[in-house]
Amino acid sequence: MRSTPEHPQYHPPGPDEQNCYKRIDIIFSDVTKVDWVVRDMHLYKDASGEPDLGIFYRIVRIGEYFELSGEFGKIHIYSDSFPRVEYE
């Protein structure tokens, strides 16, 4: 996730970084179903060499599911509970 100076987790980019990026975990509980409705599997490597599925665009609640979208495609996660976000 790219953070901006207004975000509490922001830090100035390092000498080899273009932006401030933070690794986050989006944790869903009480999941009843997961559909990967659009799959675009371009596997990148981040600066540390770890696998990276690309840019995460958004998460939005649509009816009975949450829609996650990004360079990886689009995923529908069915859950009655809102996800929890944890920063690295």
N, C-alpha and C positions, 0 to 999 in steps of 0.2 A: 504494500500500500504506500503510495506517495503521500507524504504529509506536507502541509503548508505552514508558514511561520505562525499562523493563528492557532494551529493544533497544539495541544499540550505535550504531545510526544515528539514535536519537531526538534531537529538539531541541524546545524549547518552541514551541507554535504561535505564529505571528506575530499581530499585532493584527487582521488580517482573516481569520484561520484559526480553525476550530473544533477541529481535531486536527492532529497532526503527520503529514503525508503525504510519501512518498518515491516518486519514479518509479523503477521497476525494469525491467530487461530479463530475461526468462526465455528462455534460449538453449538450443535443442535441437540436437543433432547426430545424424547417422545416421538421420534421419527417413525412414521408408518409406511412411507414409500419414498423412493428416490427415482426420478426419471432424468436421464441425461438426454434431453430432447434435441440438442444440436451439439455435435462433437467435432471439435477442431483441434486435433491433438498435435500441435507443434510443440515439441519439448525443447525448451531452452535451458541454458545453464546460467545461474546467477554469478555474481562476482566471486563467490567462494567456491564455485564449481558444483553447487547443489542443483538438482532438477528444478525447473521453474516452468509453470504452465502459462506464463505471460501475465499481461495486465488484467486486473480485476476491475470491472466497470461499476457494477452496482448489485445491490440486493434489495428486493422489493416484495412486499406481501401482496399476493393476488389471490383473492378468495381463500381456498383451503391450503395453498402452498406458498412457499417462498421461492422466488426466481432469482438465481444467481447467474450473472452473465459476465463474460470477459473474453479474452482472446482464446480461452479454452472451449468456448461455446456457451451453451445455456443449460442450466440444471434446475429442475423443479424438486423441491424438498417439501414433503407433506409432514406438517407438524402443527400442533395447537400451541406450542411454546415458542416464544421469540428467541432467536439465537443469542448466545453470549459471545462477546468478542474479548479475546485476551491478547495483549501485546507482548512481544518478546522482551 
